[in-house]
Amino acid sequence: MSLKGCVDTLRQWLPLIAYEKNLTKRKNLFLAFLQLIASDPVPLRPHRSSPRVVKRRPKPFGILTCSRKLYKTSKQRR
């Protein structure tokens, strides 16, 4: 299911559902809304992947790879 598609459909159907006075008609409108969302699946998009990784921003400092006692600062930092 597409989040964007669900939100767009909800925005279009919400006034119809909210202003309906008859509870059975409101329930039927809501069920039709749910069926409409379920009938519009996201199409298959082959050769796409979205790996969940955290990108590191480049920093002006190196990464601490040993204990702090053994780590020596560069000559530029002294």
C-alpha positions, -999 to 999 in steps of 0.1 A, spaced: 0 0 0 12 35 -8 12 59 21 8 89 -3 -20 71 -21 -38 64 12 -34 100 23 -47 114 -10 -77 91 -9 -84 99 27 -84 137 20 -109 132 -8 -132 109 11 -130 125 45 -156 152 39 -180 127 25 -177 104 55 -176 132 81 -207 150 69 -229 119 65 -256 119 92 -269 84 86 -246 60 105 -253 30 81 -244 52 51 -213 64 69 -203 29 76 -209 19 40 -189 49 28 -160 39 51 -161 3 39 -160 16 3 -131 38 12 -112 9 26 -119 -12 -4 -106 16 -27 -74 18 -8 -69 -20 -8 -76 -22 -45 -48 3 -54 -15 -16 -46 20 -2 -53 33 -15 -86 63 -38 -86 95 -19 -93 122 -44 -102 159 -36 -96 152 -12 -68 165 -16 -33 164 7 -4 190 -5 21 184 9 56 218 24 65 229 55 83 251 77 63 280 93 81 287 129 75 324 136 67 341 150 98 373 170 100 385 145 127 397 109 125 379 80 141 391 68 175 402 32 168 423 25 199 422 34 236 425 71 245 458 65 263 475 51 232 460 76 208 483 103 197 471 136 184 484 149 151 510 176 149 484 200 135 463 197 167 492 204 191 
